[in-house]
Amino acid sequence: MYNNKPKLKARLLLANGMLFEGESIGAEGTSCGEIVFNTSMTGYQEILTDPSYAQQVIVMTYPEIGNYGINKDDFESGKIYASGFVVKNCCEEDNHYKSVQTISDYLKQNNIVGISRIDTRTLTKVIRENGDMNCLITTENITEEMKAQLQSFRISKDITLDVSTYRVENIQGEGVKLAVIDLGIKKSIIDCLKEYGCDITVYPADSSADAILSENFDVVLFSNGPGNPQDAVKSIETAKKLLGRLPLFGICLGHQILSIVLGAKTYKLKYGHRGGNHPVVNLETNKVFLTSQNHGYAVSEEGLGEDVKIIYKNLNDDTVEGIECKRLNVESVQFHPEAAPGPYDANIVFESWINKINEDRLCRKNT
């Protein structure tokens, strides 16, 4: 049965002054963040726990959220990294056999402020027209002090240091010896690499190139993560020192960092790519597949060297979705090959990467 108790009111105030009033679905209080929208129809649990959403307020464009509750299997990390959650309708029942609690209870448990019963269609149009902007969600009356807090909010510089692991972690396997630079990595990416039998060592975002080079790895992966790639100065420095000395792979933020190291510029998209339905074309095969994406910045073609080939492009806006530099043994993609949540079309990227490293290992062994 639905709970008919009167709901606590909540308010969403945008930096442009637009105000939305609805009902609270999370913790009481006030939270600021950069407001962004995600077009996925499912996967809200993975989205909330994706570290790439650190200090952002997520608007779900799909109108019905929470219908299958929260389960024990679909977490991408140990906590919610988003600053707030915005939905049209929030289900008050957890109608799934794996569910252990409702999404509203989960938000309260993690002290996340959320709002429902607002016109998310209109809100998404506002973001599309005006671009990502700061916002404030509160269950209190809005004060001048709150408005000042909203206007002064800025996402932290090199936010990867806030979401990265603070210790080196080893996940043993018999296959490719892989170093992962954790810029805010999702659990599902690690799970995919484990399925390929990789021997994985996860390093914090501020790890040095010397620490990695001392361990005889086959390849280094720069993971997904939040923030402006140009602010990830420690990871950029590490990538520069590793360039040409080990094969380098990158996903999302990792792709942007490796592109910067190869000479490219990055820029902020008006409203980003966030969802599980972004079409990408492989320029070599002309094959199109749907991808899962979550990023607010993109790589410009300007500055990429002649030996850097663009492999993938986004069919919606022609942005760069993947590059390859054979001379320096670098490959990266903007989308998330593990697709959590999202379609499995791009899983072939992991398979291709691992196969190449295995072939290199075999060649070295035979010589």
N, C-alpha and C positions, 0 to 999 in steps of 0.2 A: 504493500500500500504506500501511496505517496504521503509524505509528511505535510500536513496542512498548517503547521505552525507559521505565524507571520515571519517573513524573511527580513533580515537586517538589510537596510538600504546600503547601496554602494554607489560611488561616483567615479567616473573616468574623465579626467581633464587633460586635453591635448595642449601642446605648447602653443598652438595657434588660437587658443581660447575656446575651442568647441568643447561642450560639456555633454556627457552621456550619463543618464541615471538608470540604475538597475538594481539587482539584488546581489548581496554578498554570497559567494560560494566558497570562500576560503577563510583565512584568518582575519581577525579584526586588526585595523591599523591603517598605515599609509605606506605606499611604496612607489618609488620613481624608477623609470627605465626608458629605454628606447623602444618605441612601439613598432612591431613588425607583424606581418600576417603570414600564416601557413595554410596552404590549400589542400593538405592531406585530409582524406575522409576518415582515416583511422590512424592509430599510432600515437595518440596523445600522451601515453605514458612514456614512450621512447623520446618524444619531443621535449617533454618537461624535464627529463633527466639528461638530455644532451648538453654537455658543457659548452657547446658552441652558442647556446642561448644565454650565457651569463650576462646579467645586468640588462636583459631585454624583457619586455612585456609582450607576450604572444597572443595574437588574435587568431582564433581558429575560424576559417571561413565556412567550414561545413557546419550546418546549424545544430546538429544533434551530437553532443559530446558527453562521454561518461557512461554510455549504454552498457559497456561490458566491464565496468569497474576497473580496479587496479589489481594486477596479479603479481606473483613472486618472480616471474620469469623475464619480463620485458623491460627491466631497468637498464639504462645505458650507463649509469653511474650510481654512486651511493646516495645521491641527494638531488633535489631540484635546484637547477642553476638559474632558471628564469626568475625574474623579479616579480612577475605577475601573470595572470591568466585571464583571457577575455573570451566569452562564448555567448552564443545566442540562447540556447537551451541546455541546461545541465541536468542530466538524469540523476534522480535521487535514489535510484535502486541500482544494485550491482548484479545485473541479470546475466551472469556467466558462471559456469561451474568452476572456473579457475579463480574467480574474483575473491579477494580477501577484504576489500573495503571499497567504499565509494570514492569517487574522485574528490568530492568536497571534503570528506574526512581526511584524505591524503594531503590535500592542500593545507588544511588546518594543522595537521601533524607536522608539516614542514614549515609552518609559519609563512605561507605564501598567500598574499591578498589576491582575490579573484572577483570577477563580476560577471553576472549573467543577465538575461532578459534585456539586452540592448540590441539595436539594429546593427549587426556585424556586417551586413551587406553595405550599408551606408558608410560605416567606419572604414571598411576596406577600400571603398572608392575614394574616401578622403586621403588615405595613405597613398594610394596610387597617384592621385593628382598632386599631392603636396610632398610626397616622399617620406621616408622614415623620419620620425621626430620624437622628441621627448614626450612623456606622458606621466600622469600621476593617477594611481588608483587608491581610493580611501573609503573607509566605512565611517568617517567622521565628517563634520562640516568643514568645507574648504576655507582655509584662512589665507591671509596675505603672506604669512610665513611659508605656507605650503607652496604658494605660487612662486615665491622666490626660490625655494628649493627646486622646483620643477625647471625654472629657467637656468639655474646654475648647474644642473646635473650634466655630467660628462662620463662616458665609459672610460674606465681606467686605462692608462697607458700600459702596453704589454700585458694585457689581462691574462695571457696564457700562463703567466707565473702564478696567478691566483687559482687556476683550475687544473694545473698539471700536478702529477704525483710528486711527492717530496722524497721519494726513495727509489732506488733501482729495484726492479722486480723481474724475476726470471720465471718464464713459463716453458718448461722443458719439452723438447720434441726431437725427433730424429732427422728432420729435414733441414731446409735452408736456415742458416744461422742469421737471424734478423734482429737488428737494433731498431727500436721504435722511439722516436722523439715525441713524447707525449705533450701535445699542445692543447689537449682537451679531448683526448681520444674517447670514442664510444666503445663500450664493451663488445658490441656486435662486430666491430672491426677485428678486435683481438680474437673473437670466436671464429671468424672466417679464416684467419691466419692459422689458428690451431687446427682447423679442419684439414689444412694442407700440410700438416705435420711440422710446421716451422718451430725452430728453437728460438723463442722470443725473449728478448731482454728489453724492458721498458725503462726509458730514461726520462728524467724531468726535463722541462723545456729549457732550463738554463745549463744543461750539461755541455761540457766542452768537447771539441773534436778529438783532443788527445785522449780523453777517457774512452771514447768509442773506438779509436784506431788501435788502442792497446789490447783489444779483445778479439781481433781476428774475425770480424763479421763478414758475411757474404754480401750484405746489402743493408742500407739504412732507409727507413720509412719515416717521413715527416707527416704527422697525423693532421686530422681536422682540428679546428679550435675556433675560439671567438676573436673578435676585434679586428682592428686595422692591421693588415700584414706588415706595413712599414714600421709599426710600433714594436714588432717582435724582433728587436735588435739582437738579442742573444742568440736566437735560433738562426737568424740570417748570418751572423758571424760564424756560427758552427757549420752551416751549410757551405759557406764560402771555403772554409778550410778543408771540408770533406770532398769538395767538387774535384772530380778527376781522380780521386784516390780510392773511392768505393762507388758502386752503383747506388743511385739515389732515386727513391720513389716518393711521391707526394700525393696527398688527398686533401682537397678543399683548401684550408689555410696552408697546408704543406705545399700544395700546388702553387699557391701565390708566392710563398717564400722562395721556392726553387726558381720560379720565373723571375723574381727580382734578382736573384743571384746570377741568372743568365742574361741580365740586362734589361728586362722588361719593366714597365711602369704598371702600377695598379691604381684603380680609381674606385670611388664609392658609387654603387648603383643607386638609382633613385629609390627603389623599394625592394631590392634584393630578389633572390631566388630561394623560395622556401616552400617545399612541398614534395609530393611523390609522383608528380606527373609532368616533369620537364623533358621535352623531346631533344635528343642530342644526336647528331649525325657523325659517323666515322667518315672522314673525308677521303680515306684510302679505299674503303670498301663500299661507301655510299649507303651503308646500313644504318637505319634509324632505330633507336631504342629509347624507352622512357626511363628516366633516372630520378633518384631521390637527391634533393639538394637543400642546402641550408647555408647561405652566405650573403653578405651585404656588399662585398667588394669583388672586383673582377680584374683580370689581367688584360692589359692593353697589348696589341700587337706591336706597338711602337717600342723599339729598343731590342727586340728579340733578334739575336744574331742569325746570320744566314744558315748556320748549321743547326738551328732550332726549328723543328717542323711542327706546325699546328696539326694535331691529329683529330681533335674533336671540336665541334662548334655547336652552340645552342641554336635551335631552329626558331625559337621565339624572337630572339634579339641579336643573333649573330655573334654573341660573345664567345671568347675563347674558353673551351671546356677541357682541353687536354693538349699537352705538348710532349715532344720527344727530342732529345739531343743524343744521337748515337755516339758521337765523338767523346762525350763526357759521361756516357751511360746514365742518362737522366730521363725519367718518365714521370708524368704527373697528370692527374685528372681533377677537375673542379667538382665533379659530382661524387656521390657516395656509392661505391661499387657494392657494398654489403647490403644496401637497401633496407635499412631498418629505421622507420617504416618505409615501404615503397615496393616497386616492382623489382624482379630479379634479372631484368634484361642485361644489366651491366656487370653481373658477377664474373663474366668472362675476363674482365680486366685483371682480377686477382690471379686467375688461372694462367693468363698470359705472362704476367710478371714472374710468378713462381717458376713456370716452365723455363723462362729465359735464364733465371739464376741457376736452376738445376743443370741446364745445358752448359753454362759457363763453368760450373763446378766439375762437371764430367770432363770437359776439355782440359781444365787445369790438371785433373787427376791423371789423364792419359798422357800428358806431356811431362 
